[in-house]
Structures are given as structure tokens and as C-alpha cells.
Amino acid sequence: MGEPKQKHPEFDQEVERLIFTKKYMDIVIQATELDEESFKSSFKEALEGMDFKDSSFSYMSMLTNANLLQRTNEEIRSLKKIYHKPYFARVDYKRKGKDSEEILYFGKASLFDRETQDPIIVDWRSPIANLYYDGRLGEVEYEAEGEIYDGFLSLKRQFIMEDGELADIRDIDLTTTDELLQESLAGSSGNRLTDIVSTIQEEQNRIIRADLNKPIIVQGAAGSGKTTIALHRISYFIYTYQDRFRPEQMMILAPNNLFIDYISEVLPELGVDRILQSTFIDFVQSCIGKKVKLRPPSEKLMGFINHTYEDPEMVQWLSGFKGSLEFKRIIDSYLLDILHTLIPKEDFYLTPKFKLYTADKMENLIRNEYTYLPYYRRVEKVKGVLKNYVRTEKKVLLEKVAKFYDQKLDKALFNSKLDPAKRKSYVTKAMDKKDEMTNEITRESRTAVNAFIRKIPKHTLFHYFKELVTNRELFAKYASDYLDDYQIKYFVDYQLKLHRQKQYELEDLAALLYLQHHLYGVDKDLRAKNVVIDEAQDYSYFQLAALKSALETDMFTIVGDLAQGIHSYRGIQDWNKVIQEIFPRASYTTLQKSYRTTVEIMEIANDILKLLPFELPSVEPVVRHGSKPVYHNWPSADGDKAALLTSEINDLYQDGRKTIAIIGKTEKECQKLEKLLRKHSDVKVQLLGENEEINQKDVVIVHAQLAKGLEFDAVLLCAMEEVFTEVEIDLKLLYVAMTRPLHHLSFYGNDKNDFLLEHVAEGKLGE
Ligand SMILES: Nc1ncnc2c1ncn2[C@@H]1O[C@H](COP(=O)(O)OP(=O)(O)OP(=O)(O)O)[C@@H](O)[C@H]1O
């Protein structure tokens, strides 16, 4: 038994404070609930008294009440949510020039004393919370709305609460390391990402709060908190701009639906559950309003891993090219030609007699005036212009015609020199002519515009795409600046094959999105104002550029890790290029510290990282120790293999590990592992598919590529037949797999080198 822990001298005081805060929250919640009732009844009244014809007053009052109702609902919601942990930290701070010290408590929402307006709880996203995240004790400064505030920080305190009660308090000074972080990391992964508001580190805080009006790109090591930080940044953004943006205007793009499920828990915690969440594939399909038949996106990767392609270099080249900015330029030139086809070449006439609008003017509208609109919308606008013209000109023309023939009639009727027979014939002729012209103008004014516009070609997105990529002559017209004849032929043949199978591949989606945006536009509701892209290393340059165009914003938070770029044949290889050519306003930051894994695991993963053909700095683990990873040789019989795994899994459960994954190199390998365990073991397993939710209670069997972004307490990395070699893609897959566990990693293979462990320095593996 250890020494009983000495109680902090101010513990009782803090308990009092917690009781006070909760009482206050009770009152506020009750009061606002009452308010809500009265809002509701006046809302009802407003509706009842509503006169739909002349209702500006009651309508206004309804709107105002609805607004208030929503606000109070939000308030209650967030207060109730934090009720059991109203705050997690406190700072004591004296602003320069002030006599008294402020005591501030930070939590996940804010609460003010309704009378004095003094803060009872300060939101972690408010500028002053930087004192907690950045500030060392002593002289400090923080920025709020462009002003720098100097002051003195005399206390930083963390609170640990259990079941709504204060369990412990810790003061942080220069000497103590961040115990709360250590404890939080030592905990178990619940298969879901959690919020880290109480332990955000300084380097992470800088990214979360980096200039919200600029794009940011983060190259962060495995486990450095990229996903977590990106989500906190959205939360910070929504808080800061709550008057200007709604959560629905934010979007997070995740690699697959499994990942969306994985982050789902943390979003409501951060108050951002209403943001759009999508995969790139789903997003593009929504934008183009149609589901396309897509080849399985991982098929190509598997083809490379399993060496099934006859000409892997060309397949790789083609994938890369379709994601390149050169391909975007090809499409830009193609679009210019498409635009040309949409410009009327003839003047617009109403009946062959009256020219209403010249082709030059229409060209000017389409090329210069409506540049803010997609092409087909520009044509629609021209149609509108012509219709308006017809509407106003019709009247003028009819009057002109009437006047002209009435004059003729007058002349005939009052011309005494005409004999009656001739006069009659003149009069009838003039009257007929008048009728004829009037009818013609009336008839044509109804149809002429439609008939004129109908002459402009109208095609679907898929038609345009197909034309470009499968018509060799056309493609060569645009591509010959970039590609040689062989490449052009290869490209077109490949696309023709896909087209015949009525299929597209992931790499085509950037071009489709880009064309959609320029030709027809993207629905306003889909145009997020602020976008987070996770696992961005798997995006191509063109994908990013197409997103930026389609969303008409460069407000992106892009996080990724090139070391985990297993799709680098089609993805980004250089962040510099992304900045220079796509997001010139972006700031760039790196995160080298890993919060996920133990020192022992990270050291081995770092040795694998060194084998990659490009330079990436080693990852620094936050100092947290665990057992050394162990390599096990497979016994020959299947039953024995399963028994070996089962015994380790049982030991891990005994040790309190909650989430365990068996990771294999490929899907096929995982199927074998599943079969093995189902047949020879009673351990419950779940073979994870791309669109499945993780079942927390089972051991998850997952292939390396799909495991990217996820984490588990323990990982058993298995190679039955498919081993990791020293090629780039294998190295990255191995690195991804090795960086998934929080606490425990072991290897199962036929040879140590199945996992390239010969490259791991002596002594780093356990026995
Ligand atoms: N400041 C922190 N306090 C506590 N836990 C943290 C902190 N930063 C990161 N973590 C934890 O570290 C783990 C890794 O975080 P996250 O998954 O966001 O990293 P990542 O960089 O996206 O990783 P990967 O590239 O491997 O997908 C998570 O469990 C997260 O909760």
C-alpha cells in the first residue's frame, strides 16, 4: 500500500466552488426552461394571430421568437452536456494595470453571472483560454481581437472529476510535467476519438487557433493528433464565427465511412455535430447529382501490392497523371473550347425582319459579364435577357406594325384618285398584311427564344468527359503539350476500356467535379465555407484544386502524413507544390510528437520510417513507456497458430486492454486470419469492411490500408503468406500498421524479416 495521497490545501475550497457552479447551472437551466415555455406560448400566439395577407408584424415577431427559442435551446443543451464536468482547468491571472486578480475556470461552454456578467465558466475556445494552453507561470501575454494583453499568471490548475464529483486537483508549474496528459494517454482507446480540450498541447493549440481566415496545411506524424486537432479547429471556428457561420457550412472529408463513424463521438462533444461529413466520393456524387459506377478504390492499391499488373509503371503513371495539375490544365483548355460552342454565332431575330440582339453582345455576356456563373447558367441568363427583350420589344414592334399599316390604310381610304375596286384590294391587302405581321410577332415572341437557344448544343457532364478522354484526336489536341504519343494512346485506350464497362475510377472524380463546377455548378447547400481534409496525403493535386474551385473557397484545413501516403502513386508527394500551386495563402506546420504510442513502439516504427526513399524526420514519442514489441514465430499447424493468438488476446484482456486489432497486410490475408480464428478459437472477431462500424467488444481484423487513421489498445500484426518487403508501398503499409497501437504491439510471422525487423536496432524487440 502506498502512502495516502496528501490532500491539496485548496481541495475543499474547490469542492465548494464546484457545488456553487452546479447550483448556478441548475438555476440557469430552470430559468431558461421556463423561458422556453413562455417563448413557446408567445410563438403559438404569434402563429394564431397570423394574417397571411398582411402579416409583417406577426411574422417578424414569430421570427424573433423562433430565433430566441433556438438560442435558449442551444444554451440549455450545452449546459446540460457539461453539467457533470463544468470545467477542467483554472488560471489565476492579473492583467497589467489592474489591481485584482481574475480567477478563471475553463470548460466546454461558457456561463455568465446574469447580473454582474462575470464569467463563471469560460469557454475553452475564447481567446483568454490561451493563458491555460500557452502560458507558463509568470509574465504572459495573450491576444484577443488583434490586441495583446500583458499580465501575470500565478496559477494553472487542472481538475479531475469523476461522476460529477471533484476527484483531484493538480497545480502545474514549471517543474511538473503534464501529468494529466500522461494519464489521459495511458488510458484505453474506446475505438472512438475523444476530445482533448483539457490536455491540448502548445504546438497543437497553435494549429487549432491559427489564423481562421487562412488555409493551413499540417504535416503531422502518425499519432500526433492531426484528426483530433482538425476537429477542435472546426469547433474553434464555429465558436469564433458563430454569428457569421452555421455548423452546416463546415465540412469534414474523411477517407471512408468507417472513419466517419470513428470520429462521430467527438463531434457532439465539441459542439460540431451538425457539420457536413462525407467522403470525397460521396461528396462528388452529391455534387454531380448522380451515382457513378466506381471501381473499388482499393483495387489498384491491391494490384500494386499483389503485383498483378503487367505494366505497373504505366498504371501508376496514369493514376498520377489523372490527379495532376497538367490534367487540370488540359481540362481548362477543353473548357475554353466548350464555352466557345455555347456562344450563339448568329444574331437574334424576332421574325426575319427584326434584329433584337446581336451575337457579339451575347458573346460579351457569356465571356465577360457572367464569368461568376457556370457555363450553362450563363446560357440560361442569356435566354432570360432575350426573353426580357422580346417582352418589351414585342409591344414596340406591334405598335410599329400597327402604325405602319394604319397609315397605309389611311392613305388608301382617303386617296380620291383610286377607283373603288383598287382601293378595296389595297385595303384588304394592308389589313391582311397587318394581321399576318401581328400574328407572326405574337407567335414568334412566344417561341423564338426557345428555338434560338435550342440551337446551342446541350450535353451532359458524362458526355463531355467521355468525349475528352476517349476521343484520341481530341485528347491529343489538348494533351500533346504534356504527353508523348505513346502516353496519349495508353491514356485513351485505358479510358475506352473503362467506358465500355460503364465504369469510372476514383481518379476520374476530380475531373468530373471540376467539369461539373464549370459547366453546371454545384448546389449551394453543398458548398461548404470551411473544409477539413483528413488523411490528405491520399488526395491528388487535382482533387484539391477541384475542391477549391467547386467550393469557391480556399478556407481549408488540410492534415496528413506523407509517411502514410500509401496511395502516393495518385496522391500528394510534396506539400510545397500544394502550397505553391493550389493554396498560395496557406501556412504550413509540422507536428513531430506522437501522442498515441509508447516510446518502445515508436522506436521500432521510426526504424521502418528510415527505410523510406525520402527524408522524413523521426517521430518523437511523448515520454510514455510500455513493453517492448515481441516477435513470434508461427507454429506450423493452424490450430497451434490460433491457440497462440488466442492466448495473447486473452492475456491482453486480462491486462485491461479493451480494443484489440489483428492487422494483416491485405484483405485476403485478413480473410485467412478470420477463418483460422473462427475455426480454431472461441475469440469473437469482426472482419472489418470499409462501411462497417467497429464492434467494440470483438477483436477487429483489419487490413493495413483500412486501419489507417484508427487506433487500438493493442495490435497483433500478422503475416501468414503476405509479407512486407522493402518497396515503398510495403514500407508505408507496415509503418501505418505499426503506429496503430496505444500500448502493445506484437508480430506473428514465419520470419522476422516478414516485417523487416532485421532493420530494427538490437535490443528494441522484447523476448
Ligand atoms: N493533447 C492531447 N492530449 C491527449 N491525447 C491526445 C492529445 N493529442 C493527441 N492525443 C491522442 O493521440 C491519439 C492520436 O490522435 P489522432 O488520431 O488525432 O492522430 P493522427 O495524427 O490523426 O494519427 P494518424 O496519422 O496515425 O491517423 C488519439 O488517441 C488522441 O486522442
The ligand as a Tripos MOL2 file, in Angstrom:
@<TRIPOS>MOLECULE
LIG
   31    33     1     0     0
SMALL
NO_CHARGES

@<TRIPOS>ATOM
      1 N1         -3.0590   16.7500  -26.4680 N.pl3     1 LIG1
      2 C1         -3.5020   15.5230  -26.3630 C.ar      1 LIG1
      3 N2         -3.9910   15.0610  -25.2180 N.ar      1 LIG1
      4 C2         -4.4480   13.7990  -25.0930 C.ar      1 LIG1
      5 N3         -4.4810   12.9320  -26.0950 N.ar      1 LIG1
      6 C3         -4.0310   13.3410  -27.2850 C.ar      1 LIG1
      7 C4         -3.5160   14.6480  -27.4890 C.ar      1 LIG1
      8 N4         -3.1550   14.7520  -28.7830 N.ar      1 LIG1
      9 C5         -3.4270   13.5660  -29.3600 C.ar      1 LIG1
     10 N5         -3.9370   12.7110  -28.4580 N.ar      1 LIG1
     11 C6         -4.3680   11.3400  -28.6920 C.3       1 LIG1
     12 O1         -3.4370   10.7310  -29.5630 O.3       1 LIG1
     13 C7         -4.1030    9.8210  -30.4200 C.3       1 LIG1
     14 C8         -3.7850   10.1200  -31.8530 C.3       1 LIG1
     15 O2         -4.5140   11.2230  -32.2960 O.3       1 LIG1
     16 P1         -5.0540   11.3270  -33.7670 P.3       1 LIG1
     17 O3         -5.7030   10.0620  -34.1590 O.co2     1 LIG1
     18 O4         -5.7770   12.5900  -33.8760 O.co2     1 LIG1
     19 O5         -3.6610   11.4230  -34.5390 O.3       1 LIG1
     20 P2         -3.3630   11.4570  -36.0760 P.3       1 LIG1
     21 O6         -2.2050   12.3720  -36.2290 O.co2     1 LIG1
     22 O7         -4.5820   11.7610  -36.8460 O.co2     1 LIG1
     23 O8         -2.8670    9.9810  -36.3130 O.3       1 LIG1
     24 P3         -2.7250    9.1100  -37.6460 P.3       1 LIG1
     25 O9         -1.9270    9.9080  -38.6360 O.co2     1 LIG1
     26 O10        -1.9830    7.9210  -37.1860 O.co2     1 LIG1
     27 O11        -4.0830    8.8260  -38.0770 O.co2     1 LIG1
     28 C9         -5.5740    9.9240  -30.0830 C.3       1 LIG1
     29 O12        -5.9040    8.9060  -29.1780 O.3       1 LIG1
     30 C10        -5.6920   11.2670  -29.4080 C.3       1 LIG1
     31 O13        -6.7760   11.2970  -28.5060 O.3       1 LIG1
@<TRIPOS>BOND
     1     1     2 1
     2     2     3 ar
     3     2     7 ar
     4     3     4 ar
     5     4     5 ar
     6     5     6 ar
     7     6     7 ar
     8     6    10 ar
     9     7     8 ar
    10     8     9 ar
    11     9    10 ar
    12    10    11 1
    13    11    12 1
    14    11    30 1
    15    12    13 1
    16    13    14 1
    17    13    28 1
    18    14    15 1
    19    15    16 1
    20    16    17 2
    21    16    18 1
    22    16    19 1
    23    19    20 1
    24    20    21 2
    25    20    22 1
    26    20    23 1
    27    23    24 1
    28    24    25 2
    29    24    26 1
    30    24    27 1
    31    28    29 1
    32    28    30 1
    33    30    31 1
@<TRIPOS>SUBSTRUCTURE
     1 LIG1         1 GROUP 0 **** ****
